[in-house]
Amino acid sequence: MSGAIERQLHIIDFTVSSLLRRKGKNGALLTVYTLIVFILASVMFFTHAVKREAALVLRESPEIIVQRTLTGRYQPIPISYVESIGEIRGVISARPRLWGYYYDANFLANYTLVVPADQQPEAGTIDIGSGISRVREAFRGDTIGFTGHDGKPFAFVVNRVLEEESRLLTADLILMREADYRAFSGIPPGYATDLVLKVRNPREYTTIAEKIVKLHPDTRPIVRDEILRTYDALFGWRSGLVIVIFGAAVLAFVIFAWDKATGLSSEEKKEIGILKAVGWETSDVLLMKFWEGLAVSLTAFLAGVILGYCHVFFTSAALFAPVIKGWSTLYPDFRLVPFIDLADLVTLFFFTVVPYTVTTIVPSWRAATIDPDSVMR
């Protein structure tokens, strides 16, 4: 047993010295290899962390949202629908919401306007998110001007800037009084943006949605699970886009791996011939190449994963976060809670470490089975 261990240690020692003799080639390969793992790991960590944050945030979202459509277009919904929908068995409560979007052409930013269900700001005042405060350089007591739906100017006094701790949800948010919102947006009394429902049994979501459509054919119920699936698909698509953008780096790695798979350099072949001549067996040569491939691939994998982890969770994925986030001007600066999916990490390991390790053994086996004299010639 000790002899087998000693044999492995000698082979590993020779493998390390062999790698150091070819610093240039192995260094370039290790750099590209680490870069590829870094990109894939960063995208994987960031996507899963953002999906998890979205799931936690949307967990408190309305169970069912009821919208009204007319010829396929979104329309304000009559508040009178609340009474009939609230009588459906299984619905605990139904209430109207007033909210919308406003595009600020001067700052190229979208704001989310919301009328809170309780504690509405005083008339003529608004509460703004930290992102709007930063972009507009507006603080408590300052006046902000907007253009209403009819082209008339509106001026609001900033009552307060929403807390930084909630910036993920409130960065682009403006809270205003109901009367101010109706005058600003043009939604008449008796109408709301949509209705939100609370349901007793989650298994009845689909049944209740079908009953709402039968009761009011011009409505479109949206279940919370559908929103979660939409966010999941959205971030998955954006992460795929980032990988495509960095496809050139992936191609470079493929070229390096192909170079390993198609054959050895004359120097490496000569080295194998000498080892065979001094008494090394074919199995010893294959073990040496196995440890060589494992050393390079495992080092690149660990370095890439660690760098990706630091990039995502300590710098908020500064290199490609704007592509995946997609909130443009007002996206808040926040730290993601570290989250690692072990299944994806194992998949990344097998797709990066195993193929390269195998490609180092195949050409070495071909060279090791040839007569040492012919190899050295």
Secondary structure, DSSP 8 states (H G I E B T S, - for coil): -HHHHHHHHHHHHHHHHHHHHTHHHHHHHHHHHHHHHHHHHHHHHHHHHHHHHHHHHHTTS-SEEEEEEETTEEE-EETTHHHHHHTSTTEEEEEEE-EEEEEETTTTEEEEEE--SSS---TTEEEE-HHHHHHHT--TT-EEEEE-TTS-EEEEEEEEE--GGGHHHHTTEEEE-HHHHHHHH---TTEESEEEEEES-GGGHHHHHHHHHHH-TTEEEEEHHHHHHHHHHHHHHHHHHHHHHTHHHHHHHHHHHHHHHH---HHHHHHHHHHHHTT--HHHHHHHHHHHHHHHHHHHHHHHHHHHHHHHHHS-STTTHHHHH--GGG-----------HHHHHHHHHHHHHHHHHHHHHHHHHHHTS-HHHHH-
